[in-house]
Amino acid sequence: MPNETSKAKTLGHYLKSRRDRIQPEQVGFSDSHNRRRTQGLRREEVAMLAGVSTTYYTWLEQGRDVTASKEIIENIGRALLLPRMKKNI
């Protein structure tokens, strides 16, 4: 399904762009003893904050075909400091 693959890739690019913008100190990580090779949070840190495995989060960011529950998406959103979306049902 090309359309689903495209959506997964778009989500992956978005997650990475958001992860790159967050400084470790913003979410309670101290960076005083480590030199970072990447800007922003590491995948492991986002996964830990969201309560998912690093592998699972990595697959989402890579645009792989994985299913994420509403709860997982909300947890990742909180980990990435995304504003909560309001829905009218």
PDB file of N, CA, C and O in Angstrom, chain B, residues numbered from 101:
ATOM      1  N   MET B 101       0.827  -1.181   0.000  1.00  0.00           N
ATOM      2  CA  MET B 101       0.000   0.000   0.000  1.00  0.00           C
ATOM      3  C   MET B 101       0.875   1.250   0.000  1.00  0.00           C
ATOM      4  O   MET B 101       1.393   1.644   1.045  1.00  0.00           O
ATOM      5  N   PRO B 102       1.039   1.859  -1.138  1.00  0.00           N
ATOM      6  CA  PRO B 102       1.897   3.038  -1.205  1.00  0.00           C
ATOM      7  C   PRO B 102       1.421   4.187  -0.326  1.00  0.00           C
ATOM      8  O   PRO B 102       2.240   4.899   0.254  1.00  0.00           O
ATOM      9  N   ASN B 103       0.117   4.376  -0.221  1.00  0.00           N
ATOM     10  CA  ASN B 103      -0.407   5.479   0.569  1.00  0.00           C
ATOM     11  C   ASN B 103      -0.063   5.318   2.045  1.00  0.00           C
ATOM     12  O   ASN B 103       0.337   6.282   2.697  1.00  0.00           O
ATOM     13  N   GLU B 104      -0.217   4.107   2.576  1.00  0.00           N
ATOM     14  CA  GLU B 104       0.123   3.851   3.976  1.00  0.00           C
ATOM     15  C   GLU B 104       1.623   4.014   4.205  1.00  0.00           C
ATOM     16  O   GLU B 104       2.039   4.542   5.236  1.00  0.00           O
ATOM     17  N   THR B 105       2.427   3.569   3.258  1.00  0.00           N
ATOM     18  CA  THR B 105       3.877   3.726   3.369  1.00  0.00           C
ATOM     19  C   THR B 105       4.241   5.201   3.391  1.00  0.00           C
ATOM     20  O   THR B 105       5.094   5.623   4.172  1.00  0.00           O
ATOM     21  N   SER B 106       3.604   5.975   2.546  1.00  0.00           N
ATOM     22  CA  SER B 106       3.860   7.410   2.501  1.00  0.00           C
ATOM     23  C   SER B 106       3.492   8.079   3.825  1.00  0.00           C
ATOM     24  O   SER B 106       4.219   8.947   4.306  1.00  0.00           O
ATOM     25  N   LYS B 107       2.370   7.678   4.412  1.00  0.00           N
ATOM     26  CA  LYS B 107       1.956   8.236   5.704  1.00  0.00           C
ATOM     27  C   LYS B 107       2.958   7.877   6.791  1.00  0.00           C
ATOM     28  O   LYS B 107       3.301   8.714   7.627  1.00  0.00           O
ATOM     29  N   ALA B 108       3.426   6.637   6.780  1.00  0.00           N
ATOM     30  CA  ALA B 108       4.392   6.191   7.784  1.00  0.00           C
ATOM     31  C   ALA B 108       5.704   6.963   7.651  1.00  0.00           C
ATOM     32  O   ALA B 108       6.298   7.351   8.657  1.00  0.00           O
ATOM     33  N   LYS B 109       6.156   7.187   6.423  1.00  0.00           N
ATOM     34  CA  LYS B 109       7.393   7.946   6.198  1.00  0.00           C
ATOM     35  C   LYS B 109       7.222   9.399   6.642  1.00  0.00           C
ATOM     36  O   LYS B 109       8.127   9.980   7.240  1.00  0.00           O
ATOM     37  N   THR B 110       6.066   9.977   6.349  1.00  0.00           N
ATOM     38  CA  THR B 110       5.795  11.355   6.763  1.00  0.00           C
ATOM     39  C   THR B 110       5.810  11.465   8.281  1.00  0.00           C
ATOM     40  O   THR B 110       6.396  12.393   8.839  1.00  0.00           O
ATOM     41  N   LEU B 111       5.163  10.513   8.945  1.00  0.00           N
ATOM     42  CA  LEU B 111       5.175  10.496  10.411  1.00  0.00           C
ATOM     43  C   LEU B 111       6.602  10.372  10.923  1.00  0.00           C
ATOM     44  O   LEU B 111       6.985  11.080  11.854  1.00  0.00           O
ATOM     45  N   GLY B 112       7.387   9.492  10.333  1.00  0.00           N
ATOM     46  CA  GLY B 112       8.770   9.302  10.753  1.00  0.00           C
ATOM     47  C   GLY B 112       9.600  10.567  10.643  1.00  0.00           C
ATOM     48  O   GLY B 112      10.355  10.901  11.556  1.00  0.00           O
ATOM     49  N   HIS B 113       9.463  11.271   9.528  1.00  0.00           N
ATOM     50  CA  HIS B 113      10.198  12.532   9.346  1.00  0.00           C
ATOM     51  C   HIS B 113       9.760  13.566  10.384  1.00  0.00           C
ATOM     52  O   HIS B 113      10.582  14.307  10.922  1.00  0.00           O
ATOM     53  N   TYR B 114       8.471  13.605  10.653  1.00  0.00           N
ATOM     54  CA  TYR B 114       7.951  14.553  11.639  1.00  0.00           C
ATOM     55  C   TYR B 114       8.496  14.248  13.034  1.00  0.00           C
ATOM     56  O   TYR B 114       8.937  15.153  13.742  1.00  0.00           O
ATOM     57  N   LEU B 115       8.465  12.967  13.428  1.00  0.00           N
ATOM     58  CA  LEU B 115       8.976  12.586  14.750  1.00  0.00           C
ATOM     59  C   LEU B 115      10.437  12.978  14.897  1.00  0.00           C
ATOM     60  O   LEU B 115      10.837  13.520  15.927  1.00  0.00           O
ATOM     61  N   LYS B 116      11.237  12.705  13.869  1.00  0.00           N
ATOM     62  CA  LYS B 116      12.661  13.042  13.936  1.00  0.00           C
ATOM     63  C   LYS B 116      12.862  14.551  14.037  1.00  0.00           C
ATOM     64  O   LYS B 116      13.701  15.017  14.807  1.00  0.00           O
ATOM     65  N   SER B 117      12.095  15.314  13.264  1.00  0.00           N
ATOM     66  CA  SER B 117      12.262  16.773  13.308  1.00  0.00           C
ATOM     67  C   SER B 117      11.909  17.318  14.689  1.00  0.00           C
ATOM     68  O   SER B 117      12.563  18.240  15.177  1.00  0.00           O
ATOM     69  N   ARG B 118      10.892  16.762  15.312  1.00  0.00           N
ATOM     70  CA  ARG B 118      10.510  17.203  16.660  1.00  0.00           C
ATOM     71  C   ARG B 118      11.565  16.782  17.685  1.00  0.00           C
ATOM     72  O   ARG B 118      11.907  17.555  18.580  1.00  0.00           O
ATOM     73  N   ARG B 119      12.071  15.578  17.557  1.00  0.00           N
ATOM     74  CA  ARG B 119      13.091  15.075  18.485  1.00  0.00           C
ATOM     75  C   ARG B 119      14.345  15.941  18.428  1.00  0.00           C
ATOM     76  O   ARG B 119      14.960  16.221  19.457  1.00  0.00           O
ATOM     77  N   ASP B 120      14.716  16.360  17.234  1.00  0.00           N
ATOM     78  CA  ASP B 120      15.918  17.182  17.057  1.00  0.00           C
ATOM     79  C   ASP B 120      15.798  18.556  17.710  1.00  0.00           C
ATOM     80  O   ASP B 120      16.814  19.178  18.022  1.00  0.00           O
ATOM     81  N   ARG B 121      14.585  19.034  17.919  1.00  0.00           N
ATOM     82  CA  ARG B 121      14.366  20.382  18.461  1.00  0.00           C
ATOM     83  C   ARG B 121      14.359  20.445  19.986  1.00  0.00           C
ATOM     84  O   ARG B 121      14.425  21.533  20.559  1.00  0.00           O
ATOM     85  N   ILE B 122      14.281  19.312  20.636  1.00  0.00           N
ATOM     86  CA  ILE B 122      14.156  19.307  22.098  1.00  0.00           C
ATOM     87  C   ILE B 122      15.526  19.136  22.736  1.00  0.00           C
ATOM     88  O   ILE B 122      16.260  18.200  22.419  1.00  0.00           O
ATOM     89  N   GLN B 123      15.857  20.043  23.629  1.00  0.00           N
ATOM     90  CA  GLN B 123      17.107  19.928  24.367  1.00  0.00           C
ATOM     91  C   GLN B 123      16.899  18.982  25.548  1.00  0.00           C
ATOM     92  O   GLN B 123      15.836  19.001  26.168  1.00  0.00           O
ATOM     93  N   PRO B 124      17.883  18.165  25.865  1.00  0.00           N
ATOM     94  CA  PRO B 124      17.739  17.193  26.957  1.00  0.00           C
ATOM     95  C   PRO B 124      17.282  17.826  28.271  1.00  0.00           C
ATOM     96  O   PRO B 124      16.508  17.225  29.018  1.00  0.00           O
ATOM     97  N   GLU B 125      17.754  19.018  28.546  1.00  0.00           N
ATOM     98  CA  GLU B 125      17.402  19.691  29.791  1.00  0.00           C
ATOM     99  C   GLU B 125      15.907  20.012  29.870  1.00  0.00           C
ATOM    100  O   GLU B 125      15.353  20.115  30.964  1.00  0.00           O
ATOM    101  N   GLN B 126      15.258  20.169  28.724  1.00  0.00           N
ATOM    102  CA  GLN B 126      13.828  20.490  28.696  1.00  0.00           C
ATOM    103  C   GLN B 126      12.967  19.363  29.270  1.00  0.00           C
ATOM    104  O   GLN B 126      11.857  19.600  29.745  1.00  0.00           O
ATOM    105  N   VAL B 127      13.485  18.148  29.222  1.00  0.00           N
ATOM    106  CA  VAL B 127      12.706  16.995  29.690  1.00  0.00           C
ATOM    107  C   VAL B 127      13.373  16.293  30.871  1.00  0.00           C
ATOM    108  O   VAL B 127      13.031  15.158  31.203  1.00  0.00           O
ATOM    109  N   GLY B 128      14.325  16.978  31.501  1.00  0.00           N
ATOM    110  CA  GLY B 128      14.902  16.463  32.729  1.00  0.00           C
ATOM    111  C   GLY B 128      16.163  15.635  32.599  1.00  0.00           C
ATOM    112  O   GLY B 128      16.597  15.022  33.575  1.00  0.00           O
ATOM    113  N   PHE B 129      16.762  15.600  31.420  1.00  0.00           N
ATOM    114  CA  PHE B 129      18.021  14.879  31.257  1.00  0.00           C
ATOM    115  C   PHE B 129      19.181  15.846  31.442  1.00  0.00           C
ATOM    116  O   PHE B 129      19.160  16.964  30.928  1.00  0.00           O
ATOM    117  N   SER B 130      20.187  15.408  32.176  1.00  0.00           N
ATOM    118  CA  SER B 130      21.380  16.214  32.365  1.00  0.00           C
ATOM    119  C   SER B 130      22.387  15.836  31.294  1.00  0.00           C
ATOM    120  O   SER B 130      22.590  14.656  31.012  1.00  0.00           O
ATOM    121  N   ASP B 131      23.005  16.822  30.708  1.00  0.00           N
ATOM    122  CA  ASP B 131      23.984  16.563  29.656  1.00  0.00           C
ATOM    123  C   ASP B 131      25.373  17.031  30.072  1.00  0.00           C
ATOM    124  O   ASP B 131      26.236  17.250  29.222  1.00  0.00           O
ATOM    125  N   SER B 132      25.590  17.184  31.362  1.00  0.00           N
ATOM    126  CA  SER B 132      26.850  17.761  31.819  1.00  0.00           C
ATOM    127  C   SER B 132      28.050  16.831  31.643  1.00  0.00           C
ATOM    128  O   SER B 132      29.179  17.311  31.540  1.00  0.00           O
ATOM    129  N   HIS B 133      27.833  15.505  31.606  1.00  0.00           N
ATOM    130  CA  HIS B 133      28.960  14.574  31.517  1.00  0.00           C
ATOM    131  C   HIS B 133      29.106  13.935  30.142  1.00  0.00           C
ATOM    132  O   HIS B 133      30.085  13.233  29.892  1.00  0.00           O
ATOM    133  N   ASN B 134      28.167  14.162  29.265  1.00  0.00           N
ATOM    134  CA  ASN B 134      28.193  13.509  27.954  1.00  0.00           C
ATOM    135  C   ASN B 134      28.359  14.529  26.842  1.00  0.00           C
ATOM    136  O   ASN B 134      27.813  15.631  26.889  1.00  0.00           O
ATOM    137  N   ARG B 135      29.114  14.135  25.859  1.00  0.00           N
ATOM    138  CA  ARG B 135      29.178  14.933  24.639  1.00  0.00           C
ATOM    139  C   ARG B 135      28.239  14.279  23.649  1.00  0.00           C
ATOM    140  O   ARG B 135      28.349  13.084  23.373  1.00  0.00           O
ATOM    141  N   ARG B 136      27.338  15.041  23.127  1.00  0.00           N
ATOM    142  CA  ARG B 136      26.344  14.502  22.197  1.00  0.00           C
ATOM    143  C   ARG B 136      26.838  14.640  20.768  1.00  0.00           C
ATOM    144  O   ARG B 136      27.402  15.661  20.375  1.00  0.00           O
ATOM    145  N   ARG B 137      26.608  13.587  20.010  1.00  0.00           N
ATOM    146  CA  ARG B 137      26.938  13.633  18.588  1.00  0.00           C
ATOM    147  C   ARG B 137      25.756  14.139  17.773  1.00  0.00           C
ATOM    148  O   ARG B 137      25.912  14.554  16.625  1.00  0.00           O
ATOM    149  N   THR B 138      24.579  14.100  18.374  1.00  0.00           N
ATOM    150  CA  THR B 138      23.384  14.561  17.674  1.00  0.00           C
ATOM    151  C   THR B 138      22.757  15.704  18.448  1.00  0.00           C
ATOM    152  O   THR B 138      22.907  15.818  19.665  1.00  0.00           O
ATOM    153  N   GLN B 139      22.063  16.532  17.723  1.00  0.00           N
ATOM    154  CA  GLN B 139      21.347  17.633  18.355  1.00  0.00           C
ATOM    155  C   GLN B 139      20.013  17.098  18.859  1.00  0.00           C
ATOM    156  O   GLN B 139      19.411  16.226  18.232  1.00  0.00           O
ATOM    157  N   GLY B 140      19.564  17.609  19.967  1.00  0.00           N
ATOM    158  CA  GLY B 140      18.267  17.192  20.488  1.00  0.00           C
ATOM    159  C   GLY B 140      18.342  15.905  21.280  1.00  0.00           C
ATOM    160  O   GLY B 140      19.405  15.494  21.744  1.00  0.00           O
ATOM    161  N   LEU B 141      17.177  15.277  21.424  1.00  0.00           N
ATOM    162  CA  LEU B 141      17.098  14.031  22.186  1.00  0.00           C
ATOM    163  C   LEU B 141      17.564  12.848  21.356  1.00  0.00           C
ATOM    164  O   LEU B 141      17.499  12.864  20.127  1.00  0.00           O
ATOM    165  N   ARG B 142      18.027  11.838  22.039  1.00  0.00           N
ATOM    166  CA  ARG B 142      18.336  10.568  21.391  1.00  0.00           C
ATOM    167  C   ARG B 142      17.051   9.751  21.288  1.00  0.00           C
ATOM    168  O   ARG B 142      16.104   9.966  22.043  1.00  0.00           O
ATOM    169  N   ARG B 143      17.033   8.823  20.355  1.00  0.00           N
ATOM    170  CA  ARG B 143      15.862   7.947  20.212  1.00  0.00           C
ATOM    171  C   ARG B 143      15.577   7.200  21.505  1.00  0.00           C
ATOM    172  O   ARG B 143      14.419   7.036  21.890  1.00  0.00           O
ATOM    173  N   GLU B 144      16.620   6.749  22.169  1.00  0.00           N
ATOM    174  CA  GLU B 144      16.450   5.997  23.420  1.00  0.00           C
ATOM    175  C   GLU B 144      15.746   6.845  24.472  1.00  0.00           C
ATOM    176  O   GLU B 144      14.927   6.344  25.242  1.00  0.00           O
ATOM    177  N   GLU B 145      16.073   8.127  24.495  1.00  0.00           N
ATOM    178  CA  GLU B 145      15.470   9.019  25.484  1.00  0.00           C
ATOM    179  C   GLU B 145      13.984   9.234  25.205  1.00  0.00           C
ATOM    180  O   GLU B 145      13.169   9.228  26.128  1.00  0.00           O
ATOM    181  N   VAL B 146      13.634   9.423  23.939  1.00  0.00           N
ATOM    182  CA  VAL B 146      12.217   9.574  23.593  1.00  0.00           C
ATOM    183  C   VAL B 146      11.465   8.298  23.944  1.00  0.00           C
ATOM    184  O   VAL B 146      10.379   8.349  24.521  1.00  0.00           O
ATOM    185  N   ALA B 147      12.042   7.160  23.597  1.00  0.00           N
ATOM    186  CA  ALA B 147      11.398   5.874  23.888  1.00  0.00           C
ATOM    187  C   ALA B 147      11.178   5.707  25.387  1.00  0.00           C
ATOM    188  O   ALA B 147      10.106   5.277  25.813  1.00  0.00           O
ATOM    189  N   MET B 148      12.173   6.040  26.180  1.00  0.00           N
ATOM    190  CA  MET B 148      12.048   5.916  27.626  1.00  0.00           C
ATOM    191  C   MET B 148      10.941   6.831  28.156  1.00  0.00           C
ATOM    192  O   MET B 148      10.116   6.408  28.965  1.00  0.00           O
ATOM    193  N   LEU B 149      10.926   8.072  27.703  1.00  0.00           N
ATOM    194  CA  LEU B 149       9.901   9.019  28.142  1.00  0.00           C
ATOM    195  C   LEU B 149       8.495   8.580  27.720  1.00  0.00           C
ATOM    196  O   LEU B 149       7.521   8.836  28.427  1.00  0.00           O
ATOM    197  N   ALA B 150       8.398   7.922  26.571  1.00  0.00           N
ATOM    198  CA  ALA B 150       7.098   7.498  26.042  1.00  0.00           C
ATOM    199  C   ALA B 150       6.667   6.126  26.553  1.00  0.00           C
ATOM    200  O   ALA B 150       5.520   5.722  26.365  1.00  0.00           O
ATOM    201  N   GLY B 151       7.586   5.413  27.198  1.00  0.00           N
ATOM    202  CA  GLY B 151       7.240   4.091  27.714  1.00  0.00           C
ATOM    203  C   GLY B 151       7.159   3.020  26.645  1.00  0.00           C
ATOM    204  O   GLY B 151       6.376   2.077  26.761  1.00  0.00           O
ATOM    205  N   VAL B 152       7.971   3.164  25.598  1.00  0.00           N
ATOM    206  CA  VAL B 152       8.029   2.152  24.538  1.00  0.00           C
ATOM    207  C   VAL B 152       9.479   1.715  24.372  1.00  0.00           C
ATOM    208  O   VAL B 152      10.393   2.358  24.888  1.00  0.00           O
ATOM    209  N   SER B 153       9.681   0.632  23.659  1.00  0.00           N
ATOM    210  CA  SER B 153      11.054   0.174  23.438  1.00  0.00           C
ATOM    211  C   SER B 153      11.745   1.085  22.423  1.00  0.00           C
ATOM    212  O   SER B 153      11.100   1.727  21.595  1.00  0.00           O
ATOM    213  N   THR B 154      13.053   1.122  22.511  1.00  0.00           N
ATOM    214  CA  THR B 154      13.831   1.905  21.554  1.00  0.00           C
ATOM    215  C   THR B 154      13.617   1.372  20.144  1.00  0.00           C
ATOM    216  O   THR B 154      13.511   2.149  19.195  1.00  0.00           O
ATOM    217  N   THR B 155      13.555   0.065  20.006  1.00  0.00           N
ATOM    218  CA  THR B 155      13.333  -0.541  18.687  1.00  0.00           C
ATOM    219  C   THR B 155      12.007  -0.085  18.099  1.00  0.00           C
ATOM    220  O   THR B 155      11.943   0.301  16.932  1.00  0.00           O
ATOM    221  N   TYR B 156      10.953  -0.129  18.896  1.00  0.00           N
ATOM    222  CA  TYR B 156       9.628   0.274  18.424  1.00  0.00           C
ATOM    223  C   TYR B 156       9.627   1.731  17.980  1.00  0.00           C
ATOM    224  O   TYR B 156       9.119   2.055  16.907  1.00  0.00           O
ATOM    225  N   TYR B 157      10.196   2.610  18.805  1.00  0.00           N
ATOM    226  CA  TYR B 157      10.243   4.027  18.440  1.00  0.00           C
ATOM    227  C   TYR B 157      11.080   4.223  17.174  1.00  0.00           C
ATOM    228  O   TYR B 157      10.706   4.999  16.295  1.00  0.00           O
ATOM    229  N   THR B 158      12.192   3.534  17.083  1.00  0.00           N
ATOM    230  CA  THR B 158      13.051   3.632  15.899  1.00  0.00           C
ATOM    231  C   THR B 158      12.285   3.229  14.646  1.00  0.00           C
ATOM    232  O   THR B 158      12.386   3.889  13.612  1.00  0.00           O
ATOM    233  N   TRP B 159      11.523   2.150  14.739  1.00  0.00           N
ATOM    234  CA  TRP B 159      10.732   1.711  13.584  1.00  0.00           C
ATOM    235  C   TRP B 159       9.721   2.775  13.174  1.00  0.00           C
ATOM    236  O   TRP B 159       9.534   3.020  11.982  1.00  0.00           O
ATOM    237  N   LEU B 160       9.069   3.407  14.143  1.00  0.00           N
ATOM    238  CA  LEU B 160       8.131   4.490  13.818  1.00  0.00           C
ATOM    239  C   LEU B 160       8.857   5.624  13.094  1.00  0.00           C
ATOM    240  O   LEU B 160       8.374   6.152  12.093  1.00  0.00           O
ATOM    241  N   GLU B 161      10.017   5.983  13.617  1.00  0.00           N
ATOM    242  CA  GLU B 161      10.767   7.090  13.027  1.00  0.00           C
ATOM    243  C   GLU B 161      11.303   6.734  11.641  1.00  0.00           C
ATOM    244  O   GLU B 161      11.470   7.613  10.795  1.00  0.00           O
ATOM    245  N   GLN B 162      11.569   5.469  11.411  1.00  0.00           N
ATOM    246  CA  GLN B 162      12.052   5.024  10.105  1.00  0.00           C
ATOM    247  C   GLN B 162      10.918   4.848   9.094  1.00  0.00           C
ATOM    248  O   GLN B 162      11.166   4.583   7.917  1.00  0.00           O
ATOM    249  N   GLY B 163       9.686   4.995   9.549  1.00  0.00           N
ATOM    250  CA  GLY B 163       8.555   4.861   8.641  1.00  0.00           C
ATOM    251  C   GLY B 163       8.184   3.432   8.331  1.00  0.00           C
ATOM    252  O   GLY B 163       7.567   3.149   7.304  1.00  0.00           O
ATOM    253  N   ARG B 164       8.562   2.529   9.222  1.00  0.00           N
ATOM    254  CA  ARG B 164       8.201   1.123   9.009  1.00  0.00           C
ATOM    255  C   ARG B 164       6.713   0.915   9.263  1.00  0.00           C
ATOM    256  O   ARG B 164       6.042   1.740   9.883  1.00  0.00           O
ATOM    257  N   ASP B 165       6.229  -0.198   8.770  1.00  0.00           N
ATOM    258  CA  ASP B 165       4.805  -0.525   8.875  1.00  0.00           C
ATOM    259  C   ASP B 165       4.510  -1.127  10.247  1.00  0.00           C
ATOM    260  O   ASP B 165       4.442  -2.347  10.397  1.00  0.00           O
ATOM    261  N   VAL B 166       4.336  -0.265  11.240  1.00  0.00           N
ATOM    262  CA  VAL B 166       3.973  -0.703  12.590  1.00  0.00           C
ATOM    263  C   VAL B 166       2.687   0.011  12.999  1.00  0.00           C
ATOM    264  O   VAL B 166       2.408   1.127  12.562  1.00  0.00           O
ATOM    265  N   THR B 167       1.931  -0.649  13.830  1.00  0.00           N
ATOM    266  CA  THR B 167       0.675  -0.080  14.305  1.00  0.00           C
ATOM    267  C   THR B 167       0.894   0.530  15.681  1.00  0.00           C
ATOM    268  O   THR B 167       1.480  -0.095  16.565  1.00  0.00           O
ATOM    269  N   ALA B 168       0.421   1.750  15.850  1.00  0.00           N
ATOM    270  CA  ALA B 168       0.554   2.430  17.140  1.00  0.00           C
ATOM    271  C   ALA B 168      -0.833   2.736  17.685  1.00  0.00           C
ATOM    272  O   ALA B 168      -1.686   3.274  16.980  1.00  0.00           O
ATOM    273  N   SER B 169      -1.042   2.393  18.929  1.00  0.00           N
ATOM    274  CA  SER B 169      -2.323   2.694  19.568  1.00  0.00           C
ATOM    275  C   SER B 169      -2.414   4.189  19.863  1.00  0.00           C
ATOM    276  O   SER B 169      -1.412   4.904  19.838  1.00  0.00           O
ATOM    277  N   LYS B 170      -3.620   4.641  20.140  1.00  0.00           N
ATOM    278  CA  LYS B 170      -3.837   6.041  20.510  1.00  0.00           C
ATOM    279  C   LYS B 170      -3.004   6.394  21.740  1.00  0.00           C
ATOM    280  O   LYS B 170      -2.429   7.480  21.816  1.00  0.00           O
ATOM    281  N   GLU B 171      -2.944   5.479  22.695  1.00  0.00           N
ATOM    282  CA  GLU B 171      -2.180   5.712  23.921  1.00  0.00           C
ATOM    283  C   GLU B 171      -0.697   5.907  23.621  1.00  0.00           C
ATOM    284  O   GLU B 171      -0.061   6.798  24.184  1.00  0.00           O
ATOM    285  N   ILE B 172      -0.150   5.086  22.744  1.00  0.00           N
ATOM    286  CA  ILE B 172       1.269   5.208  22.397  1.00  0.00           C
ATOM    287  C   ILE B 172       1.530   6.535  21.689  1.00  0.00           C
ATOM    288  O   ILE B 172       2.513   7.216  21.979  1.00  0.00           O
ATOM    289  N   ILE B 173       0.655   6.896  20.768  1.00  0.00           N
ATOM    290  CA  ILE B 173       0.817   8.177  20.065  1.00  0.00           C
ATOM    291  C   ILE B 173       0.765   9.339  21.054  1.00  0.00           C
ATOM    292  O   ILE B 173       1.554  10.279  20.952  1.00  0.00           O
ATOM    293  N   GLU B 174      -0.155   9.278  22.003  1.00  0.00           N
ATOM    294  CA  GLU B 174      -0.244  10.334  23.020  1.00  0.00           C
ATOM    295  C   GLU B 174       1.013  10.371  23.882  1.00  0.00           C
ATOM    296  O   GLU B 174       1.505  11.452  24.204  1.00  0.00           O
ATOM    297  N   ASN B 175       1.537   9.212  24.258  1.00  0.00           N
ATOM    298  CA  ASN B 175       2.761   9.160  25.066  1.00  0.00           C
ATOM    299  C   ASN B 175       3.950   9.738  24.307  1.00  0.00           C
ATOM    300  O   ASN B 175       4.756  10.472  24.878  1.00  0.00           O
ATOM    301  N   ILE B 176       4.058   9.413  23.034  1.00  0.00           N
ATOM    302  CA  ILE B 176       5.148   9.959  22.222  1.00  0.00           C
ATOM    303  C   ILE B 176       4.969  11.468  22.072  1.00  0.00           C
ATOM    304  O   ILE B 176       5.942  12.219  22.131  1.00  0.00           O
ATOM    305  N   GLY B 177       3.744  11.906  21.879  1.00  0.00           N
ATOM    306  CA  GLY B 177       3.470  13.345  21.793  1.00  0.00           C
ATOM    307  C   GLY B 177       3.895  14.081  23.045  1.00  0.00           C
ATOM    308  O   GLY B 177       4.486  15.158  22.969  1.00  0.00           O
ATOM    309  N   ARG B 178       3.595  13.501  24.207  1.00  0.00           N
ATOM    310  CA  ARG B 178       4.024  14.120  25.477  1.00  0.00           C
ATOM    311  C   ARG B 178       5.545  14.137  25.572  1.00  0.00           C
ATOM    312  O   ARG B 178       6.133  15.137  25.985  1.00  0.00           O
ATOM    313  N   ALA B 179       6.184  13.029  25.191  1.00  0.00           N
ATOM    314  CA  ALA B 179       7.647  12.947  25.259  1.00  0.00           C
ATOM    315  C   ALA B 179       8.300  14.003  24.370  1.00  0.00           C
ATOM    316  O   ALA B 179       9.361  14.532  24.700  1.00  0.00           O
ATOM    317  N   LEU B 180       7.660  14.303  23.244  1.00  0.00           N
ATOM    318  CA  LEU B 180       8.205  15.284  22.302  1.00  0.00           C
ATOM    319  C   LEU B 180       7.667  16.697  22.543  1.00  0.00           C
ATOM    320  O   LEU B 180       7.867  17.596  21.726  1.00  0.00           O
ATOM    321  N   LEU B 181       6.985  16.877  23.670  1.00  0.00           N
ATOM    322  CA  LEU B 181       6.452  18.182  24.077  1.00  0.00           C
ATOM    323  C   LEU B 181       5.504  18.782  23.040  1.00  0.00           C
ATOM    324  O   LEU B 181       5.480  19.997  22.843  1.00  0.00           O
ATOM    325  N   LEU B 182       4.730  17.931  22.382  1.00  0.00           N
ATOM    326  CA  LEU B 182       3.763  18.406  21.395  1.00  0.00           C
ATOM    327  C   LEU B 182       2.510  18.890  22.103  1.00  0.00           C
ATOM    328  O   LEU B 182       2.107  18.309  23.110  1.00  0.00           O
ATOM    329  N   PRO B 183       1.890  19.943  21.593  1.00  0.00           N
ATOM    330  CA  PRO B 183       0.640  20.399  22.208  1.00  0.00           C
ATOM    331  C   PRO B 183      -0.448  19.351  22.008  1.00  0.00           C
ATOM    332  O   PRO B 183      -0.522  18.706  20.962  1.00  0.00           O
ATOM    333  N   ARG B 184      -1.268  19.196  22.998  1.00  0.00           N
ATOM    334  CA  ARG B 184      -2.349  18.210  22.912  1.00  0.00           C
ATOM    335  C   ARG B 184      -3.443  18.744  21.991  1.00  0.00           C
ATOM    336  O   ARG B 184      -3.867  19.894  22.101  1.00  0.00           O
ATOM    337  N   MET B 185      -3.881  17.892  21.095  1.00  0.00           N
ATOM    338  CA  MET B 185      -4.938  18.263  20.155  1.00  0.00           C
ATOM    339  C   MET B 185      -6.295  18.026  20.806  1.00  0.00           C
ATOM    340  O   MET B 185      -6.516  16.999  21.448  1.00  0.00           O
ATOM    341  N   LYS B 186      -7.188  18.971  20.637  1.00  0.00           N
ATOM    342  CA  LYS B 186      -8.542  18.814  21.155  1.00  0.00           C
ATOM    343  C   LYS B 186      -9.414  18.247  20.049  1.00  0.00           C
ATOM    344  O   LYS B 186      -9.328  18.659  18.893  1.00  0.00           O
ATOM    345  N   LYS B 187     -10.257  17.293  20.427  1.00  0.00           N
ATOM    346  CA  LYS B 187     -11.160  16.685  19.456  1.00  0.00           C
ATOM    347  C   LYS B 187     -12.586  16.830  19.921  1.00  0.00           C
ATOM    348  O   LYS B 187     -12.888  16.674  21.105  1.00  0.00           O
ATOM    349  N   ASN B 188     -13.445  17.123  19.003  1.00  0.00           N
ATOM    350  CA  ASN B 188     -14.882  17.097  19.268  1.00  0.00           C
ATOM    351  C   ASN B 188     -15.425  15.817  18.661  1.00  0.00           C
ATOM    352  O   ASN B 188     -15.309  15.580  17.459  1.00  0.00           O
ATOM    353  N   ILE B 189     -16.010  15.013  19.500  1.00  0.00           N
ATOM    354  CA  ILE B 189     -16.539  13.737  19.003  1.00  0.00           C
ATOM    355  C   ILE B 189     -18.049  13.815  18.951  1.00  0.00           C
ATOM    356  O   ILE B 189     -18.704  12.848  18.560  1.00  0.00           O
TER     357      ILE B 189
END
